[in-house]
Amino acid sequence: MRIFIIDTSNMGPELQGGLVRVVGSTNPTKEEKRECVDTVSRYAMDGWAISADPFTPIGWLAALTAEAACVPFVSAARLAMTVTAALMQR
């Protein structure tokens, strides 16, 4: 599993705490699933929003964990559109 920290300083107020992008394998092991829940929970407790592709096993798990922690979840496809729009405005 990989974690990407995304600068959200020029995005909406719900993302001002920061955004963490979660990417994992298409066939995650039990350890990778545990790592996903632990990592997402840790960042969520610090107020970070979570982003992942909810159509992958790790992305779905990240989305469920973010929802349980009551932090914003951003679908990876939506994030790509938002980042592209922000870059085009520069």
N, C-alpha and C positions, 0 to 999 in steps of 0.2 A: 504494500500500500504506500502511496505517496501523498504528501500534503503540500499544497501550494498556498502561500500567504499572498493575498491580493490587496493592493492599495485601493481603498474605497473612499478616500478623502473627498473626491469630487462626485460621489454618488448620493443617493437619498439618505435621509436621517436614520432609517432602519438599518443601514449598513455602516454607519459611522464607527461602530466598535471594531470593525475589521471583518474580513471575509476569508474563510479557509476553504480551499477547494480540495476535495477528497477524490482520489483516483485509485482504483484497485483492480485486481485481476478478475477475469470473467468467471473463474471457478475458485473462489477464495477458500483457504483452509480455515479451520476453526481458530487458529492463532491469528490469522489476518482479520477475521470477524471480531475477535476480542479486541485486537489493537484498534480497529475502527471505532468501536463503541467507546473504548477508553479515551482515545484521542479526541473524538468529537465531543464527548462529555466534558473533557478538560477545557477545550476551547469555548464551549457553550457556557460553562460556569464563569468564564471571564468576559462574557458578553459578545462573543464573536458570532457572526452569521455563518451558516454552513452552505456550501455549494457542492453538488455532485450530480451525476447522471442517474436519476431515479429508475432508469430502465436497466441498470446493471445491479448485480447482487450487492456490491459494496455501496453503491449509490443509494439503493433502497434502504439499506441498513443505516446509512448516514442520515437519510431523510427522517426515518423513524426516530432515531436518536435525537435529532434536532427538534422534532415535534415534541417528544417527551420532555425535553429540556426547556421548551417554550422559547426557542430562539428562531429567528427567521431562517428559512430554507430557500435557496435559490436554485432552480433547475439549471444545469450546465448550459442547456440551449439558450435559456433566457439570459444567462450571464454573458454568453458570447455576443448576443445581440446588443446588450447594454454596453459592454466594453467597446465593441466596434463603433457604436454611436458616439461614445465619449471620445474616442480617438479621432473620429471624423470631425468633431467640433474644434479640435486643436488647430 
